[in-house]
């Protein structure tokens, strides 16, 4: 006899960006796999007006009030498993996991970042304890799995590798080029246009200044069009540099928050995503570009576990401006990348594959629960920083 499908509560507190899009895609896949899935997300739910076939509630604030919302939902709906996509404070998370175990609820956690960007060394002892207490920790790629086990002492029997980065936006936006463009914040494409996209929040180390210097210092065909979009995207960019670049190439500037439907339209209408970063980072934009079949030209500072050279795009050394310039001018390589992207699984197939892996994980957790972990309270030596 088949085991009954588990009831799963997904928890993602930001309500914005990649974490929100990934969580919506996972919830959809679980629903399609016959699992009763609910999603708790942040109050600033940027996908709030998108129709979804699963129950969703946008009640999560940062801090204690967010955890209170999760506890209320557990008491009201009695899920079998809570799957966290978000932890804003490891100490509150430790207390929550202890409480959930007392309610007979298993807890799974997908740490999209295994340590926070700030105070990471101060927080490391608490996260090590949390990873030993969680019923299962999901790693989205082999590098995260290695770091969780080797650097944070996560027991191997508590660790599961489930790769894949499906994006909910891809389901709504893969349309033909002849479809209406009412949701795009950029001008409609001209015949023969070659559109470049630079997208993201403003940060000088993302290399926009170097890109504009490359644009300003060269002559370009009239068909080239650079779209620069994102909230505060011009941070640190001199006005004079932007004006000089505009004399060399057509540039459209969208310096504001870009809503999800607009993001999907920008990626859909572009020919190439530019990521000339000088900072080391692991960017979800690589996953979004792959899901939306958009080739990428990235520097070697941009990392992505699923990125394959020549399949998803091309890479140049972050300090080699000539290499970036050559790739922009000689675009024959784009044909092979487009063909490779077109041959990939459709977004729904990728979502279903990830959901099947999670379904098997949930069943194992319910059938063979590892005893509740090594931690039952926040240790005394961590008490002075327990409310950081």
One Martini backbone bead per residue (centre of mass of N, CA, C, O) as a GRO file, in nm:
protein
  388
    1UNK     BB    1   0.097   0.035   0.022
    2UNK     BB    2   0.071   0.358  -0.003
    3UNK     BB    3   0.172   0.631   0.123
    4UNK     BB    4   0.070   0.898   0.254
    5UNK     BB    5   0.049   1.214   0.191
    6UNK     BB    6   0.203   1.478   0.286
    7UNK     BB    7   0.192   1.764   0.491
    8UNK     BB    8   0.301   2.091   0.375
    9UNK     BB    9   0.498   2.368   0.508
   10UNK     BB   10   0.597   2.654   0.359
   11UNK     BB   11   0.880   2.885   0.437
   12UNK     BB   12   0.891   3.235   0.319
   13UNK     BB   13   0.991   3.567   0.421
   14UNK     BB   14   1.031   3.780   0.184
   15UNK     BB   15   0.846   3.788  -0.101
   16UNK     BB   16   1.118   3.806  -0.279
   17UNK     BB   17   1.254   3.692  -0.539
   18UNK     BB   18   1.402   3.392  -0.561
   19UNK     BB   19   1.277   3.261  -0.308
   20UNK     BB   20   0.986   3.305  -0.396
   21UNK     BB   21   0.996   3.164  -0.676
   22UNK     BB   22   1.093   2.888  -0.574
   23UNK     BB   23   0.862   2.832  -0.370
   24UNK     BB   24   0.634   2.839  -0.575
   25UNK     BB   25   0.740   2.610  -0.752
   26UNK     BB   26   0.742   2.392  -0.531
   27UNK     BB   27   0.445   2.406  -0.453
   28UNK     BB   28   0.340   2.329  -0.730
   29UNK     BB   29   0.485   2.054  -0.753
   30UNK     BB   30   0.359   1.924  -0.502
   31UNK     BB   31   0.070   1.943  -0.596
   32UNK     BB   32   0.121   1.768  -0.856
   33UNK     BB   33   0.229   1.521  -0.653
   34UNK     BB   34  -0.006   1.504  -0.416
   35UNK     BB   35   0.058   1.741  -0.220
   36UNK     BB   36  -0.021   1.917   0.063
   37UNK     BB   37   0.031   2.260   0.005
   38UNK     BB   38   0.180   2.532   0.180
   39UNK     BB   39   0.226   2.901   0.195
   40UNK     BB   40   0.454   3.107   0.362
   41UNK     BB   41   0.490   3.460   0.339
   42UNK     BB   42   0.560   3.767   0.285
   43UNK     BB   43   0.400   4.066   0.294
   44UNK     BB   44   0.584   4.134   0.036
   45UNK     BB   45   0.410   3.998  -0.207
   46UNK     BB   46   0.497   3.997  -0.546
   47UNK     BB   47   0.282   3.736  -0.610
   48UNK     BB   48  -0.017   3.813  -0.514
   49UNK     BB   49  -0.153   3.835  -0.829
   50UNK     BB   50  -0.103   3.530  -0.860
   51UNK     BB   51  -0.211   3.234  -0.964
   52UNK     BB   52  -0.273   2.958  -0.736
   53UNK     BB   53  -0.326   2.598  -0.637
   54UNK     BB   54  -0.251   2.701  -0.347
   55UNK     BB   55  -0.206   2.770  -0.029
   56UNK     BB   56  -0.180   3.121   0.079
   57UNK     BB   57   0.023   3.330   0.309
   58UNK     BB   58   0.091   3.682   0.400
   59UNK     BB   59   0.249   3.698   0.736
   60UNK     BB   60   0.559   3.768   0.723
   61UNK     BB   61   0.783   3.884   0.944
   62UNK     BB   62   1.031   3.999   1.100
   63UNK     BB   63   1.100   3.795   1.343
   64UNK     BB   64   0.881   3.702   1.589
   65UNK     BB   65   0.617   3.736   1.422
   66UNK     BB   66   0.681   3.525   1.212
   67UNK     BB   67   0.697   3.277   1.401
   68UNK     BB   68   0.406   3.306   1.509
   69UNK     BB   69   0.270   3.245   1.240
   70UNK     BB   70   0.379   2.958   1.210
   71UNK     BB   71   0.256   2.842   1.470
   72UNK     BB   72  -0.039   2.897   1.405
   73UNK     BB   73  -0.049   2.722   1.148
   74UNK     BB   74   0.019   2.456   1.284
   75UNK     BB   75  -0.221   2.447   1.482
   76UNK     BB   76  -0.447   2.470   1.254
   77UNK     BB   77  -0.322   2.238   1.025
   78UNK     BB   78  -0.128   2.003   1.090
   79UNK     BB   79   0.143   1.931   0.979
   80UNK     BB   80   0.409   1.713   0.909
   81UNK     BB   81   0.577   1.946   0.756
   82UNK     BB   82   0.841   2.183   0.780
   83UNK     BB   83   0.967   2.408   0.521
   84UNK     BB   84   1.247   2.594   0.521
   85UNK     BB   85   1.358   2.911   0.341
   86UNK     BB   86   1.388   3.067   0.628
   87UNK     BB   87   1.640   3.245   0.835
   88UNK     BB   88   1.684   3.529   1.058
   89UNK     BB   89   1.735   3.345   1.332
   90UNK     BB   90   1.891   3.085   1.493
   91UNK     BB   91   1.764   3.104   1.779
   92UNK     BB   92   1.468   3.098   1.697
   93UNK     BB   93   1.494   2.839   1.535
   94UNK     BB   94   1.569   2.652   1.767
   95UNK     BB   95   1.306   2.696   1.927
   96UNK     BB   96   1.116   2.607   1.704
   97UNK     BB   97   1.214   2.317   1.662
   98UNK     BB   98   1.157   2.222   1.947
   99UNK     BB   99   0.854   2.282   1.931
  100UNK     BB  100   0.781   2.110   1.682
  101UNK     BB  101   0.869   1.839   1.803
  102UNK     BB  102   0.654   1.860   2.033
  103UNK     BB  103   0.419   1.845   1.794
  104UNK     BB  104   0.522   1.624   1.572
  105UNK     BB  105   0.708   1.799   1.379
  106UNK     BB  106   0.882   1.823   1.104
  107UNK     BB  107   1.211   1.957   0.991
  108UNK     BB  108   1.300   2.144   0.705
  109UNK     BB  109   1.605   2.277   0.532
  110UNK     BB  110   1.686   2.542   0.293
  111UNK     BB  111   2.002   2.682   0.253
  112UNK     BB  112   2.076   2.933   0.038
  113UNK     BB  113   2.239   3.029   0.291
  114UNK     BB  114   2.448   2.902   0.537
  115UNK     BB  115   2.519   3.206   0.586
  116UNK     BB  116   2.527   3.510   0.664
  117UNK     BB  117   2.647   3.817   0.557
  118UNK     BB  118   2.629   3.890   0.858
  119UNK     BB  119   2.798   3.776   1.127
  120UNK     BB  120   2.898   3.482   1.052
  121UNK     BB  121   3.107   3.406   1.278
  122UNK     BB  122   2.917   3.459   1.517
  123UNK     BB  123   2.685   3.252   1.402
  124UNK     BB  124   2.805   2.966   1.353
  125UNK     BB  125   2.738   2.802   1.614
  126UNK     BB  126   2.427   2.816   1.576
  127UNK     BB  127   2.415   2.680   1.295
  128UNK     BB  128   2.542   2.413   1.377
  129UNK     BB  129   2.311   2.339   1.568
  130UNK     BB  130   2.078   2.354   1.369
  131UNK     BB  131   2.187   2.131   1.165
  132UNK     BB  132   2.162   1.907   1.402
  133UNK     BB  133   1.836   1.942   1.453
  134UNK     BB  134   1.745   1.897   1.192
  135UNK     BB  135   1.606   1.650   1.008
  136UNK     BB  136   1.664   1.812   0.728
  137UNK     BB  137   1.910   1.905   0.481
  138UNK     BB  138   1.904   2.104   0.188
  139UNK     BB  139   2.093   2.080  -0.107
  140UNK     BB  140   2.127   2.250  -0.423
  141UNK     BB  141   2.438   2.166  -0.414
  142UNK     BB  142   2.754   2.028  -0.383
  143UNK     BB  143   2.887   2.270  -0.239
  144UNK     BB  144   2.689   2.294  -0.006
  145UNK     BB  145   2.720   2.008   0.099
  146UNK     BB  146   3.018   2.029   0.171
  147UNK     BB  147   2.997   2.272   0.368
  148UNK     BB  148   2.795   2.147   0.569
  149UNK     BB  149   2.983   1.903   0.646
  150UNK     BB  150   3.284   2.032   0.675
  151UNK     BB  151   3.217   2.325   0.823
  152UNK     BB  152   2.922   2.248   0.996
  153UNK     BB  153   2.873   1.943   1.087
  154UNK     BB  154   2.673   1.797   0.914
  155UNK     BB  155   2.516   1.523   0.911
  156UNK     BB  156   2.488   1.300   0.659
  157UNK     BB  157   2.197   1.183   0.748
  158UNK     BB  158   2.078   1.502   0.723
  159UNK     BB  159   2.164   1.505   0.414
  160UNK     BB  160   2.032   1.652   0.100
  161UNK     BB  161   2.047   1.626  -0.251
  162UNK     BB  162   1.861   1.892  -0.446
  163UNK     BB  163   1.870   1.985  -0.741
  164UNK     BB  164   1.758   2.294  -0.852
  165UNK     BB  165   1.605   2.613  -1.022
  166UNK     BB  166   1.317   2.683  -1.039
  167UNK     BB  167   1.087   2.925  -1.195
  168UNK     BB  168   0.783   3.079  -1.185
  169UNK     BB  169   0.814   3.285  -1.420
  170UNK     BB  170   0.850   3.084  -1.660
  171UNK     BB  171   0.544   2.998  -1.686
  172UNK     BB  172   0.444   3.307  -1.773
  173UNK     BB  173   0.688   3.398  -2.012
  174UNK     BB  174   0.693   3.175  -2.245
  175UNK     BB  175   0.686   3.352  -2.529
  176UNK     BB  176   0.645   3.472  -2.811
  177UNK     BB  177   0.762   3.743  -3.005
  178UNK     BB  178   0.444   3.812  -3.093
  179UNK     BB  179   0.362   3.902  -2.833
  180UNK     BB  180   0.256   4.101  -2.619
  181UNK     BB  181   0.411   4.407  -2.433
  182UNK     BB  182   0.252   4.528  -2.171
  183UNK     BB  183   0.476   4.425  -1.932
  184UNK     BB  184   0.696   4.615  -2.037
  185UNK     BB  185   0.936   4.875  -1.950
  186UNK     BB  186   1.031   4.854  -2.234
  187UNK     BB  187   1.075   4.892  -2.541
  188UNK     BB  188   1.006   4.789  -2.826
  189UNK     BB  189   1.123   4.603  -3.065
  190UNK     BB  190   1.322   4.624  -3.324
  191UNK     BB  191   1.417   4.551  -3.619
  192UNK     BB  192   1.718   4.377  -3.561
  193UNK     BB  193   1.761   4.380  -3.272
  194UNK     BB  194   2.023   4.400  -3.010
  195UNK     BB  195   1.969   4.296  -2.678
  196UNK     BB  196   2.084   4.423  -2.373
  197UNK     BB  197   2.122   4.310  -2.021
  198UNK     BB  198   2.111   4.497  -1.712
  199UNK     BB  199   2.053   4.349  -1.382
  200UNK     BB  200   1.980   4.513  -1.068
  201UNK     BB  201   2.100   4.613  -0.796
  202UNK     BB  202   2.285   4.851  -0.666
  203UNK     BB  203   2.643   4.801  -0.749
  204UNK     BB  204   2.967   4.868  -0.819
  205UNK     BB  205   3.066   4.545  -0.823
  206UNK     BB  206   2.894   4.476  -1.101
  207UNK     BB  207   3.032   4.651  -1.351
  208UNK     BB  208   2.888   4.896  -1.493
  209UNK     BB  209   3.124   5.089  -1.536
  210UNK     BB  210   3.285   4.901  -1.730
  211UNK     BB  211   3.067   4.870  -1.940
  212UNK     BB  212   3.039   5.175  -2.009
  213UNK     BB  213   3.334   5.207  -2.095
  214UNK     BB  214   3.315   5.010  -2.332
  215UNK     BB  215   3.092   5.158  -2.481
  216UNK     BB  216   3.230   5.446  -2.495
  217UNK     BB  217   3.511   5.319  -2.646
  218UNK     BB  218   3.308   5.248  -2.891
  219UNK     BB  219   3.176   5.112  -3.185
  220UNK     BB  220   2.829   5.064  -3.284
  221UNK     BB  221   2.564   4.935  -3.386
  222UNK     BB  222   2.236   5.051  -3.429
  223UNK     BB  223   2.110   4.770  -3.307
  224UNK     BB  224   2.214   4.838  -3.038
  225UNK     BB  225   2.075   4.760  -2.698
  226UNK     BB  226   2.074   4.894  -2.370
  227UNK     BB  227   1.946   4.756  -2.067
  228UNK     BB  228   1.895   4.930  -1.753
  229UNK     BB  229   1.793   4.752  -1.450
  230UNK     BB  230   1.687   4.873  -1.130
  231UNK     BB  231   1.732   4.932  -0.803
  232UNK     BB  232   1.980   5.155  -0.797
  233UNK     BB  233   2.167   5.088  -1.057
  234UNK     BB  234   2.344   5.382  -1.048
  235UNK     BB  235   2.533   5.328  -0.831
  236UNK     BB  236   2.830   5.518  -0.872
  237UNK     BB  237   2.750   5.661  -1.144
  238UNK     BB  238   2.852   5.878  -1.357
  239UNK     BB  239   2.700   6.097  -1.561
  240UNK     BB  240   2.921   6.123  -1.779
  241UNK     BB  241   2.940   5.822  -1.849
  242UNK     BB  242   2.650   5.781  -1.943
  243UNK     BB  243   2.652   5.994  -2.169
  244UNK     BB  244   2.882   5.872  -2.334
  245UNK     BB  245   2.747   5.595  -2.382
  246UNK     BB  246   2.491   5.714  -2.529
  247UNK     BB  247   2.658   5.807  -2.783
  248UNK     BB  248   2.739   5.493  -2.863
  249UNK     BB  249   2.455   5.383  -2.738
  250UNK     BB  250   2.164   5.256  -2.688
  251UNK     BB  251   1.982   5.359  -2.383
  252UNK     BB  252   1.789   5.204  -2.125
  253UNK     BB  253   1.638   5.337  -1.826
  254UNK     BB  254   1.547   5.146  -1.508
  255UNK     BB  255   1.527   5.323  -1.199
  256UNK     BB  256   1.374   5.062  -1.033
  257UNK     BB  257   1.144   4.873  -0.933
  258UNK     BB  258   1.087   4.537  -1.057
  259UNK     BB  259   0.847   4.353  -1.143
  260UNK     BB  260   0.797   4.030  -1.223
  261UNK     BB  261   0.664   4.070  -1.504
  262UNK     BB  262   0.889   4.263  -1.598
  263UNK     BB  263   1.125   4.075  -1.568
  264UNK     BB  264   1.026   3.861  -1.766
  265UNK     BB  265   1.015   4.058  -2.009
  266UNK     BB  266   1.311   4.141  -2.016
  267UNK     BB  267   1.422   3.852  -2.063
  268UNK     BB  268   1.250   3.781  -2.314
  269UNK     BB  269   1.362   4.041  -2.496
  270UNK     BB  270   1.640   3.946  -2.475
  271UNK     BB  271   1.974   3.830  -2.590
  272UNK     BB  272   2.155   3.937  -2.332
  273UNK     BB  273   2.320   3.878  -2.030
  274UNK     BB  274   2.495   4.099  -1.810
  275UNK     BB  275   2.791   3.997  -1.583
  276UNK     BB  276   3.055   4.217  -1.481
  277UNK     BB  277   3.171   4.121  -1.218
  278UNK     BB  278   3.397   4.191  -0.923
  279UNK     BB  279   3.234   4.017  -0.740
  280UNK     BB  280   3.181   3.758  -0.534
  281UNK     BB  281   2.919   3.529  -0.648
  282UNK     BB  282   2.584   3.383  -0.610
  283UNK     BB  283   2.356   3.390  -0.874
  284UNK     BB  284   2.010   3.371  -0.955
  285UNK     BB  285   2.022   3.484  -1.249
  286UNK     BB  286   2.121   3.226  -1.386
  287UNK     BB  287   1.861   3.063  -1.338
  288UNK     BB  288   1.665   3.256  -1.475
  289UNK     BB  289   1.794   3.259  -1.753
  290UNK     BB  290   1.763   2.956  -1.807
  291UNK     BB  291   1.451   2.944  -1.773
  292UNK     BB  292   1.431   3.191  -2.011
  293UNK     BB  293   1.650   3.144  -2.242
  294UNK     BB  294   1.910   3.328  -2.156
  295UNK     BB  295   2.193   3.437  -2.233
  296UNK     BB  296   2.532   3.459  -2.088
  297UNK     BB  297   2.761   3.721  -1.978
  298UNK     BB  298   3.032   3.646  -1.765
  299UNK     BB  299   3.217   3.654  -1.504
  300UNK     BB  300   3.438   3.474  -1.285
  301UNK     BB  301   3.263   3.590  -1.022
  302UNK     BB  302   3.022   3.422  -1.127
  303UNK     BB  303   2.818   3.185  -0.967
  304UNK     BB  304   2.699   2.844  -1.074
  305UNK     BB  305   2.620   2.517  -1.048
  306UNK     BB  306   2.455   2.497  -1.345
  307UNK     BB  307   2.671   2.621  -1.506
  308UNK     BB  308   2.749   2.596  -1.865
  309UNK     BB  309   2.981   2.612  -2.086
  310UNK     BB  310   2.807   2.691  -2.390
  311UNK     BB  311   2.504   2.657  -2.278
  312UNK     BB  312   2.441   2.933  -2.100
  313UNK     BB  313   2.733   3.056  -2.184
  314UNK     BB  314   2.988   3.301  -2.108
  315UNK     BB  315   3.336   3.353  -2.001
  316UNK     BB  316   3.526   3.607  -1.826
  317UNK     BB  317   3.762   3.794  -1.711
  318UNK     BB  318   3.720   4.055  -1.488
  319UNK     BB  319   4.014   4.198  -1.602
  320UNK     BB  320   3.906   4.156  -1.920
  321UNK     BB  321   3.789   4.381  -2.132
  322UNK     BB  322   3.850   4.264  -2.415
  323UNK     BB  323   3.679   4.005  -2.385
  324UNK     BB  324   3.408   4.144  -2.354
  325UNK     BB  325   3.416   4.305  -2.616
  326UNK     BB  326   3.438   4.062  -2.809
  327UNK     BB  327   3.167   3.923  -2.729
  328UNK     BB  328   2.991   4.173  -2.817
  329UNK     BB  329   3.088   4.181  -3.122
  330UNK     BB  330   3.107   3.857  -3.131
  331UNK     BB  331   2.792   3.668  -3.174
  332UNK     BB  332   2.806   3.368  -3.285
  333UNK     BB  333   2.795   3.208  -3.006
  334UNK     BB  334   2.482   3.239  -2.954
  335UNK     BB  335   2.364   3.010  -3.124
  336UNK     BB  336   2.456   2.764  -2.953
  337UNK     BB  337   2.320   2.855  -2.690
  338UNK     BB  338   2.031   2.868  -2.787
  339UNK     BB  339   2.011   2.571  -2.865
  340UNK     BB  340   2.068   2.456  -2.583
  341UNK     BB  341   1.831   2.596  -2.436
  342UNK     BB  342   1.600   2.479  -2.618
  343UNK     BB  343   1.674   2.168  -2.520
  344UNK     BB  344   1.560   2.202  -2.265
  345UNK     BB  345   1.365   2.173  -2.026
  346UNK     BB  346   1.082   2.253  -1.927
  347UNK     BB  347   0.976   2.414  -1.648
  348UNK     BB  348   0.772   2.195  -1.551
  349UNK     BB  349   0.970   1.958  -1.550
  350UNK     BB  350   1.163   2.080  -1.336
  351UNK     BB  351   0.952   2.099  -1.112
  352UNK     BB  352   0.872   1.798  -1.101
  353UNK     BB  353   1.152   1.687  -1.032
  354UNK     BB  354   1.186   1.834  -0.762
  355UNK     BB  355   0.926   1.725  -0.628
  356UNK     BB  356   1.002   1.425  -0.629
  357UNK     BB  357   1.244   1.455  -0.440
  358UNK     BB  358   1.079   1.572  -0.201
  359UNK     BB  359   0.880   1.345  -0.160
  360UNK     BB  360   1.092   1.132  -0.079
  361UNK     BB  361   1.201   1.285   0.159
  362UNK     BB  362   0.944   1.306   0.331
  363UNK     BB  363   0.895   1.001   0.359
  364UNK     BB  364   1.161   0.943   0.508
  365UNK     BB  365   1.116   1.127   0.749
  366UNK     BB  366   0.852   0.981   0.845
  367UNK     BB  367   0.972   0.681   0.857
  368UNK     BB  368   1.293   0.788   0.953
  369UNK     BB  369   1.341   0.936   1.213
  370UNK     BB  370   1.556   1.130   1.347
  371UNK     BB  371   1.650   1.213   1.620
  372UNK     BB  372   1.605   1.547   1.745
  373UNK     BB  373   1.899   1.587   1.835
  374UNK     BB  374   2.152   1.779   2.017
  375UNK     BB  375   1.926   2.006   2.076
  376UNK     BB  376   1.721   2.181   2.352
  377UNK     BB  377   1.899   2.442   2.375
  378UNK     BB  378   2.050   2.728   2.432
  379UNK     BB  379   2.348   2.768   2.513
  380UNK     BB  380   2.512   2.949   2.750
  381UNK     BB  381   2.753   3.057   2.560
  382UNK     BB  382   2.516   3.205   2.369
  383UNK     BB  383   2.341   3.406   2.533
  384UNK     BB  384   2.473   3.695   2.474
  385UNK     BB  385   2.375   3.640   2.142
  386UNK     BB  386   2.064   3.538   2.120
  387UNK     BB  387   1.958   3.849   2.009
  388UNK     BB  388   2.106   3.930   1.732
   0.00000   0.00000   0.00000
